[in-house]
Amino acid sequence: PPPPPPPPPGHHAHQFDANMGMSWKLNDDHVTITIVLKGNAWASVAFSSNEFMVKPASDAIIGMPKGRSGKDAPLVQENLLNSKDVAGIVPTHKQDLTDTSVTFADGTTTVTFTRPLDPKDAQKMVIPAKGSIYVLWAYGSDVALGYHGSQRGAVKLDFASGSASTVGIPKTKVVHGAFMTASMGVFMPLGVLIARYTKNVQSKPGGAAFWFVNHRRIQYLAVTFAIAGVAVAIYFTQNSGSKHFDNKHALVGICTFAVALLQPINAFVRPNKSAGWRPIWELWHKLSGWAVLGASVATIILGLNILGASNVLHYLYYAVAALLGCTFIVLELRLRCKSEQQYSINDPAKPFFS
């Protein structure tokens, strides 16, 4: 998109992303802020002592073209972000904003308000006349107040000079993503590949089957990385004051992790081949393993969305997932061709989960 027009003399401006920007004019004891958003939706900026929304509670100004419900009069309101769900967005007892307006015209939502630099309220942040403060920004996909998804971020902003630096993704989130991608995106698929397609590899004399030994080793490694990744996620969520399992990524991820964790436990109770319930055990072990692989893809994509990852990262993961999928298809077709050569026409076809 073309760059935004320069701010008027005495004003500063910062473009948060391709859709939302903010300009402001700093006066002796107050600041006048204008938020411009492409589209018809709520938009917000919040002031905080760190990059987290709710620990401590951020002081947020939300412009809503049709009120909180999306069906009422336009509203610009000060709120405390006590939690990440809508119920935790609580209007402050004292509203210090003046000259408020929120309009939608020519495909753009414009929110304007004037706020004291020091509201003299313990619940609200003081905007320093000199120095930086964390500014959190977010916008929705609709006029009704709701979850912003990846449409959010944080900058460290100096209102006096206009200088701003984007706050990057917290290191703990990067570590969590690295652990879980290694576990679910690399080791688990590799373990399944080995179990399914290397049963003809020669084993050491007197030793366990090659596929069995290496499948078990790699899947134990995958579970270990997953445990570490979940531990980091729990630590980060607790430290940031967020609620646990309050989004699709967390819910799908914890379910996938639970099934993956059952796999090595399931292996310990593997019955002998002569046991009557051995076929049921094999069916569960293999079906749940394939289910974990599918759910892992969804979990990683949802995680990339929450991080607000660039299109490059999304496309890179799609390419890796497609490559793994093609590898499975090619190896499966090859296995099927060999099976047809080994079995006569009168023999039953070899089942897929064998």
C-alpha positions as CSV (number, residue, x, y, z in Angstrom):
1,P,0.0,0.0,0.0
2,P,1.1,3.6,-0.5
3,P,2.8,5.3,2.5
4,P,0.4,7.4,4.7
5,P,0.5,11.1,4.2
6,P,2.9,13.0,6.5
7,P,1.3,14.3,9.7
8,P,0.5,18.1,10.0
9,P,3.2,20.3,11.6
10,G,3.5,19.7,15.3
11,H,2.1,16.2,15.0
12,H,3.8,12.8,15.0
13,A,2.6,9.5,13.4
14,H,3.3,5.8,13.5
15,Q,2.0,3.1,11.2
16,F,1.4,-0.1,13.2
17,D,0.7,-2.4,10.2
18,A,-0.7,-2.1,6.7
19,N,-4.2,-1.5,8.1
20,M,-3.8,0.6,11.2
21,G,-1.9,3.8,12.1
22,M,-1.9,6.5,14.7
23,S,-1.1,10.2,14.8
24,W,-0.9,12.5,17.8
25,K,-0.3,16.0,18.9
26,L,1.4,16.5,22.3
27,N,0.4,19.5,24.4
28,D,1.5,20.7,27.8
29,D,-0.6,18.3,29.9
30,H,-2.6,16.2,27.4
31,V,-2.3,14.4,24.1
32,T,-4.8,14.3,21.2
33,I,-4.7,11.0,19.3
34,T,-6.2,9.9,16.0
35,I,-6.4,6.3,15.0
36,V,-7.0,5.4,11.4
37,L,-8.1,1.9,10.4
38,K,-8.9,0.4,7.0
39,G,-12.3,-1.2,7.2
40,N,-15.3,-0.9,9.5
41,A,-14.2,-2.4,12.9
42,W,-13.3,-1.5,16.4
43,A,-9.8,-0.2,17.0
44,S,-7.8,0.3,20.2
45,V,-4.5,1.5,21.7
46,A,-3.5,0.7,25.3
47,F,-0.7,2.1,27.5
48,S,1.3,-0.3,29.7
49,S,4.5,-0.7,31.7
50,N,5.4,-3.8,29.5
51,E,4.4,-5.6,26.4
52,F,1.7,-7.7,28.1
53,M,-1.9,-6.9,28.0
54,V,-3.0,-8.0,31.4
55,K,-0.1,-8.2,33.8
56,P,-0.5,-5.5,35.0
57,A,-3.8,-4.5,33.5
58,S,-3.3,-2.2,30.6
59,D,-5.1,1.1,30.2
60,A,-6.9,0.8,26.9
61,I,-8.9,3.3,24.8
62,I,-11.2,1.5,22.4
63,G,-13.1,3.1,19.6
64,M,-16.2,1.2,18.6
65,P,-18.3,2.4,15.6
66,K,-21.4,0.8,16.9
67,G,-20.7,0.4,20.6
68,R,-19.5,-2.8,22.4
69,S,-22.3,-4.9,21.1
70,G,-22.0,-3.7,17.5
71,K,-25.6,-2.5,17.5
72,D,-25.5,0.7,19.6
73,A,-24.3,4.3,19.2
74,P,-20.6,5.0,18.4
75,L,-18.4,4.9,21.5
76,V,-14.9,5.8,22.5
77,Q,-14.2,4.4,26.0
78,E,-11.4,3.9,28.5
79,N,-11.0,0.3,29.8
80,L,-8.8,-1.8,32.0
81,L,-7.7,-5.1,30.3
82,N,-8.1,-7.5,33.2
83,S,-8.1,-10.6,31.0
84,K,-7.9,-11.4,27.3
85,D,-11.6,-12.2,26.9
86,V,-14.3,-9.6,26.3
87,A,-15.7,-10.0,29.8
88,G,-12.3,-8.9,31.2
89,I,-12.4,-5.6,29.3
90,V,-13.9,-3.4,32.0
91,P,-14.7,0.4,31.6
92,T,-12.8,2.5,34.1
93,H,-14.8,4.2,36.9
94,K,-13.7,7.6,35.7
95,Q,-13.6,8.5,32.0
96,D,-11.0,11.2,31.4
97,L,-11.3,11.4,27.6
98,T,-12.6,14.5,25.9
99,D,-13.3,15.5,22.2
100,T,-14.1,11.8,21.4
101,S,-15.4,10.6,18.1
102,V,-15.5,7.5,16.0
103,T,-16.7,7.5,12.4
104,F,-16.7,5.3,9.3
105,A,-16.4,6.9,5.9
106,D,-14.8,5.9,2.6
107,G,-13.8,2.5,3.9
108,T,-12.0,3.9,6.9
109,T,-12.7,3.9,10.6
110,T,-11.3,7.0,12.4
111,V,-11.1,7.3,16.2
112,T,-10.2,10.6,17.8
113,F,-9.8,11.5,21.5
114,T,-7.9,13.7,23.9
115,R,-6.4,12.2,27.0
116,P,-4.5,13.8,30.0
117,L,-0.9,12.8,30.2
118,D,-1.4,12.2,33.9
119,P,-5.0,11.1,34.6
120,K,-4.1,11.1,38.4
121,D,-5.7,7.7,38.6
122,A,-3.8,4.8,40.1
123,Q,-5.4,2.4,37.5
124,K,-4.2,4.4,34.5
125,M,-0.8,4.9,33.0
126,V,1.0,8.2,32.9
127,I,2.2,9.1,29.4
128,P,5.7,10.7,30.0
129,A,6.3,14.1,28.4
130,K,9.8,12.8,27.8
131,G,10.8,9.1,27.4
132,S,9.1,6.0,26.2
133,I,6.0,4.0,27.1
134,Y,4.7,0.7,25.8
135,V,1.8,1.2,23.4
136,L,-0.3,-1.9,22.6
137,W,-2.5,-1.8,19.5
138,A,-5.2,-4.0,18.2
139,Y,-8.3,-4.0,16.0
140,G,-11.1,-6.4,15.2
141,S,-12.6,-7.8,12.1
142,D,-16.1,-6.5,12.9
143,V,-17.8,-3.6,14.7
144,A,-18.7,-5.7,17.7
145,L,-16.0,-5.9,20.3
146,G,-14.3,-9.3,20.1
147,Y,-11.1,-11.3,19.8
148,H,-8.5,-9.6,17.6
149,G,-6.6,-12.7,16.6
150,S,-3.2,-11.8,15.1
151,Q,-4.3,-8.2,14.4
152,R,-2.3,-6.8,17.3
153,G,1.2,-5.8,18.4
154,A,3.3,-3.6,20.7
155,V,5.7,-0.7,20.2
156,K,7.8,1.3,22.6
157,L,6.9,4.9,21.8
158,D,8.3,8.3,22.7
159,F,5.4,10.7,22.3
160,A,7.6,13.8,22.4
161,S,10.1,12.8,19.7
162,G,7.8,10.4,17.7
163,S,10.5,7.6,17.8
164,A,9.1,4.1,18.0
165,S,10.6,0.6,18.2
166,T,8.5,-2.5,17.5
167,V,8.5,-5.0,20.4
168,G,9.4,-8.4,19.0
169,I,7.9,-11.8,19.8
170,P,8.8,-12.8,23.4
171,K,11.7,-15.2,23.6
172,T,9.6,-17.7,25.5
173,K,7.1,-17.9,22.7
174,V,9.9,-18.5,20.2
175,V,11.4,-21.3,22.4
176,H,7.9,-22.9,22.7
177,G,7.4,-22.7,19.0
178,A,10.9,-24.2,18.4
179,F,10.3,-27.2,20.8
180,M,6.8,-27.9,19.4
181,T,7.8,-27.6,15.8
182,A,10.7,-30.0,16.3
183,S,8.5,-32.4,18.1
184,M,5.3,-32.3,16.0
185,G,6.7,-31.1,12.7
186,V,9.9,-33.1,12.5
187,F,10.4,-36.0,15.0
188,M,6.8,-37.4,15.0
189,P,6.5,-37.6,11.2
190,L,10.0,-39.1,11.0
191,G,9.1,-41.7,13.6
192,V,5.9,-42.7,11.7
193,L,7.9,-42.9,8.4
194,I,10.4,-45.2,10.0
195,A,7.7,-47.5,11.5
196,R,5.7,-47.7,8.3
197,Y,8.3,-47.9,5.6
198,T,11.6,-49.4,7.0
199,K,10.4,-52.8,8.1
200,N,12.5,-54.5,5.4
201,V,15.7,-52.9,6.7
202,Q,18.1,-55.5,8.0
203,S,18.6,-55.6,11.8
204,K,21.7,-56.5,13.7
205,P,21.9,-60.2,14.4
206,G,20.1,-61.1,17.6
207,G,18.9,-57.5,18.0
208,A,15.5,-55.9,17.9
209,A,14.1,-54.9,14.5
210,F,15.6,-51.7,13.0
211,W,12.3,-50.0,12.5
212,F,11.1,-50.8,16.1
213,V,14.3,-49.5,17.8
214,N,14.5,-46.3,15.9
215,H,10.8,-45.6,15.9
216,R,10.8,-45.9,19.6
217,R,13.8,-43.7,20.1
218,I,12.6,-40.9,17.8
219,Q,9.1,-40.9,19.3
220,Y,10.5,-40.7,22.9
221,L,12.6,-37.8,21.6
222,A,9.4,-36.2,20.1
223,V,7.5,-36.6,23.4
224,T,10.4,-35.1,25.4
225,F,10.5,-32.0,23.2
226,A,6.7,-31.7,23.4
227,I,6.8,-31.9,27.2
228,A,9.4,-29.1,27.2
229,G,7.4,-27.0,24.8
230,V,4.2,-27.3,26.9
231,A,6.1,-26.5,30.1
232,V,7.4,-23.3,28.4
233,A,3.9,-22.4,27.2
234,I,2.4,-22.8,30.7
235,Y,5.2,-20.7,32.2
236,F,4.7,-17.9,29.7
237,T,0.9,-17.9,30.0
238,Q,1.1,-17.8,33.8
239,N,3.8,-15.1,33.8
240,S,1.9,-12.9,31.3
241,G,-1.3,-13.1,33.4
242,S,-3.3,-14.7,30.6
243,K,-5.8,-17.5,30.9
244,H,-4.7,-21.0,30.0
245,F,-6.3,-22.7,27.0
246,D,-8.3,-19.6,25.9
247,N,-7.7,-20.0,22.2
248,K,-8.0,-22.6,19.4
249,H,-4.2,-23.1,19.2
250,A,-4.0,-23.9,22.9
251,L,-7.0,-26.2,22.9
252,V,-6.0,-28.2,19.8
253,G,-2.4,-28.2,21.0
254,I,-3.1,-29.6,24.4
255,C,-5.4,-32.3,23.0
256,T,-2.8,-33.3,20.4
257,F,-0.1,-33.4,23.2
258,A,-2.3,-35.6,25.4
259,V,-2.8,-38.2,22.6
260,A,0.9,-38.0,21.8
261,L,1.8,-38.5,25.5
262,L,-0.3,-41.7,25.5
263,Q,1.7,-43.2,22.7
264,P,4.8,-44.2,24.7
265,I,2.5,-45.3,27.6
266,N,0.5,-47.3,25.1
267,A,3.7,-48.9,23.9
268,F,4.5,-50.2,27.4
269,V,1.3,-52.2,27.6
270,R,1.7,-53.7,24.1
271,P,0.4,-57.3,24.3
272,N,2.1,-60.3,22.8
273,K,1.3,-61.0,19.2
274,S,-0.6,-64.1,20.3
275,A,-2.9,-62.0,22.6
276,G,-6.5,-61.8,21.4
277,W,-6.7,-58.0,21.8
278,R,-3.4,-57.4,19.9
279,P,-5.2,-56.3,16.7
280,I,-7.3,-53.8,18.7
281,W,-4.1,-52.4,20.3
282,E,-2.4,-52.1,16.9
283,L,-5.4,-50.3,15.4
284,W,-5.5,-47.8,18.2
285,H,-1.8,-47.2,18.3
286,K,-1.6,-46.6,14.5
287,L,-4.8,-44.6,14.2
288,S,-3.9,-42.3,17.1
289,G,-0.4,-41.8,15.6
290,W,-1.8,-40.7,12.3
291,A,-4.4,-38.5,14.1
292,V,-1.6,-36.8,16.0
293,L,0.2,-36.0,12.7
294,G,-2.9,-34.4,11.3
295,A,-3.7,-32.4,14.4
296,S,0.0,-31.3,14.6
297,V,-0.4,-29.5,11.2
298,A,-3.4,-27.6,12.5
299,T,-1.7,-26.8,15.8
300,I,1.4,-25.3,14.1
301,I,-0.7,-23.3,11.6
302,L,-2.9,-21.9,14.5
303,G,0.3,-21.1,16.4
304,L,1.7,-19.1,13.4
305,N,-1.5,-17.2,13.2
306,I,-1.3,-16.2,16.9
307,L,2.2,-15.1,16.5
308,G,1.3,-12.9,13.6
309,A,3.9,-14.7,11.6
310,S,4.8,-13.3,8.2
311,N,3.5,-14.8,5.0
312,V,7.0,-16.1,4.3
313,L,6.9,-18.3,7.4
314,H,3.4,-19.5,6.6
315,Y,4.4,-20.5,3.1
316,L,7.6,-22.1,4.3
317,Y,5.7,-24.3,6.7
318,Y,3.1,-25.1,4.0
319,A,5.9,-26.2,1.8
320,V,7.4,-28.4,4.5
321,A,4.0,-30.0,5.3
322,A,3.4,-30.5,1.6
323,L,6.8,-32.1,1.1
324,L,6.1,-34.5,4.1
325,G,2.7,-35.3,2.6
326,C,4.1,-36.1,-0.8
327,T,6.8,-38.2,0.8
328,F,4.2,-40.3,2.6
329,I,2.2,-40.7,-0.6
330,V,5.2,-41.8,-2.7
331,L,6.4,-44.3,0.0
332,E,2.9,-45.6,0.4
333,L,2.4,-46.2,-3.3
334,R,5.8,-47.9,-3.4
335,L,4.9,-50.1,-0.5
336,R,1.6,-51.0,-2.2
337,C,3.3,-51.9,-5.4
338,K,5.7,-54.2,-3.6
339,S,2.8,-55.8,-1.7
340,E,0.9,-56.6,-4.9
341,Q,4.0,-58.3,-6.2
342,Q,4.4,-60.4,-3.1
343,Y,0.8,-61.4,-2.7
344,S,-1.2,-63.4,-5.2
345,I,-4.5,-62.1,-6.6
346,N,-6.5,-64.4,-4.3
347,D,-4.8,-63.1,-1.2
348,P,-6.5,-60.2,0.6
349,A,-5.1,-56.7,0.1
350,K,-2.6,-55.6,2.7
351,P,-4.5,-53.1,5.0
352,F,-3.3,-49.5,5.1
353,F,-2.7,-49.6,8.9
354,S,-0.5,-52.7,8.9
